[in-house]
Amino acid sequence: MTAGGAANWAKGPMPVIEPEYLTGILAAACDLAFVVSADGIVRSILIDSETDEHARLSHWAGKPMQDFLTSESVRKFEAALEAVNISKQITRPVELNHSDKSEWQYPVRYSFHTVGPDASVLMLGHDLRLVAETQEQLVQAQFALERGYEERREHDARYRMLMASTGDAFIFASASDGRIRDLNAAAARLLGGERDELIGAPLAQEFKHRRRGEFVDKLVSLAASDFENELQAQTARSRREVLLTPTVFRAAGERLIICRLQSERNDSKGDDHLRENLASLFQKSTDAIVLTDTRGIVQEVNEAFLEIADVASLSDVKTRSLSEFLQRGQIDLSVMLENAIRSGHMRVYSTKLANEFGARASVEISVVYINDQDRPAVGFIIRDASRAETIRNTAKGTAQPESSSHNVVELVGSAPLKEIVAETNEVIERMCIETAVELTRNNRAAAAEMLGLSRQSLYVKLRKYGLLKREDQD
């Protein structure tokens, strides 16, 4: 081929083809051929006589080719005829869709060639029905693939919903490597861990005194047993006695074990009922309840805390430090955490709670250290004490000395001790020291930090007022 698209023999003269051989050559070179006039009238048709297409197309002779083309192909055919009459050649083939009285239709790719001086055009066509059928099969396969994806997503959604809503504990583990493939939230609570960290972990390590290979083999044998099908074990994290009921099945060529976990405690139903009641109490309590880690980072809060702190949702306070909502900030939080972790709880701690807009309210806080789980936590119960404080102030309004004492107590922690003592006397200084020691439950390091003193200065003042000896005796 030349750059212009015309065919030339590389060497030697072009062979002369005898008329009796031309028909065979054309039949071998294409699937069907037409000779049409300049205005599109079919003059002759060349089709293999051994195929049934010869009888189906023989009546096209002498009629316009446009009568046997679909509407969109008529314009393409006429444009091709016009182009070949002007330039005597078309470098690119043209795809036309034939139609005969809507009984059948199929696509053909034609090349147009001028023949003879009367502007006749030879159309050599290649049947594209096989290509069209292949494309149709690919489209159907794509549709089937999309339907498969949709069905898979639907089944996955059903599976996730079932695992999340059921109250029974289930674990899926591989029978080959013994690792956890999936589990629901109930199983994670029973094991004493988080679902995300348990997935992929060896199942045997979540139970005390269990080796991986032996544990998995035991579960597989129990699943095949007709008599004994339960295994008693103790969880490694929560230290709970459970019964495992295994079932072995195969999915995607892999053997899996589904284990149903059931607590052995007789009061398991009562525990579930208690957990439900506690969860309802946590959400509906009029007192604010906050759960944090041992550093005071907020993990859970109830609706009452969101109201008293003027916060929209849990996401606005989660992962923040509780000290951000206390009047004395980290000082209050450190005092409560140190006392709760040391003794297990702190009955009452008075301070002020600051909301997101700077408003403050007097509160009383009870603190409990929760250390009976894998990751210890600290619980804070916060009660609004502003109404009780108003009543006390009204009842003691006539008693000037007591009112002055109360005002001095309110200054503790909000200003350095030197400024308070400058406006009062030694009686007020002693009252402030006693209050700080009482609030910190005799934690003198925390009391010194609250008063803005060094520990050495606090000891000097304790000796001055005779408080050191009394505390030591207590």
Steps between C-alpha positions, in 0.01 A plus 500: 500500500613854427466795730192611311330166544529377138626144453813444289694183439845517659670335199394374160184560295150464645357158412226481239191324639283310259123566536424137587734522802385840625181370660687241705760753614231748610304225679814401690597860579162604646173361631278680251544753219274743317540704186289814529448792269586860582146554634506185717310248285620141558618362165647169608549291814783257578433246778616147558231281345546234768364728771135589556583870465490470119125438497432766763684776309426414138193726489719805580626517140358796307381679813653791692743393769334756733191276518704236681682720753396626840419869532835599651691301234327670205680828567835323537447311170408812304797691644733213400364495143546874469856480633601216266352678197701812582834353612468159330602327826419473872793420724291391802233225498138585577278294732138464384207322663279308256131446562240318291138574608607489867526122476876495551791738507874470532803731473753489213827690458539614137789632294399707194684474166424666164474258207443590137446830329127517589575599865393158628621417850612161629411445868704223669346410834607302807220360716522637857231281651757288681659813644158638597408172668829503690438859611149407609638210703752736662222745586288221648800374695556854635136521605526161670816613677329818621203296623741272682665799668162636605391165641829469684464846652142419598599172668791673673265769635261231628786314663635814671153597620436153638836492680443844651141446613523152652561477872685167471879501475646350180858464377616395152847344497713325237547128548841517329684773694264542797468877462179694556342603169204690646292537815207708617489763774351256753797264458746790533338606829510143628870468412573841656653670195425719202363342182759662272797377704358148537454442126811325371619396847551129583184361656694286750676797660164645607451204735719401793726195478415424136751420225411606149530169315347286774216748560398514133520119464281462807238735357499315166459162671219632720320634193510150345393324820145370542513502879720767658498829309586760767835613634548678832768771511595817684556824311848648541393863530167509681566182704152365428403136471335432164368209298602477133274318254692457170368429150729438201402607148677577175491834315695583182708186544604585858386318812362735765383450855207693638499497881203601710615633837279479806583611850488217753368723776147408600404861533601585142145608420496708813833655396357590160199656669729689738716625212189621319380683811842654559520615139156657532599661832817639341307665219196624698665602827444860611856504635779543248711182457840501333729202430868572436827311487755528780632825347161671505437476122124483440371174353124510565255756639124495550239751389500682835869592461437629148229725642699637793806558277291646215650254250312374192620140477745244638739556209558857625640381835638154425882476515512835684627533857240542774720775646380731220159511671622552861554837666850427622581286197772242543527569875144374561545205266835394653358512855201284405699249294776457762253443785274269299785286368662480844190410703263376231252786532445859612164577658457874449711768336365855470601722211349693210424369152566735208299449181603577143387863534686578823201477736575327830283291729577359843517120493579207730689212344526136610780297343537121463805315369393203282786252496323168432567496126786486253516878465415683825265797492384774735134593549386849603149573630444877488209657691385860459545661844403857410147470644623350827766768520236773459290349780802484731590859426143611577486308827836636613445855376460637855813333631776738394797295622381184321424697182848643504646156551306368204623783279858427600455133411381601153824694446716191556657398174380805309778727634843450662506461876703818552228717346232340718705537820575864417127580530420274793676381812652188641159352569414513132842361408445204728152446357638497146766244588247277677265522200775411250614202709140382532428535126811304410435239769828579673699489176743774601674520162166566329397743776824696457440516123142617557614776738791607283755405765803281503476185706757635745299820555183296559674287765620818676147638518359164612745504791418867570131426550546163664344313208796279418495323835129445486511355147786272595302371798196439277 
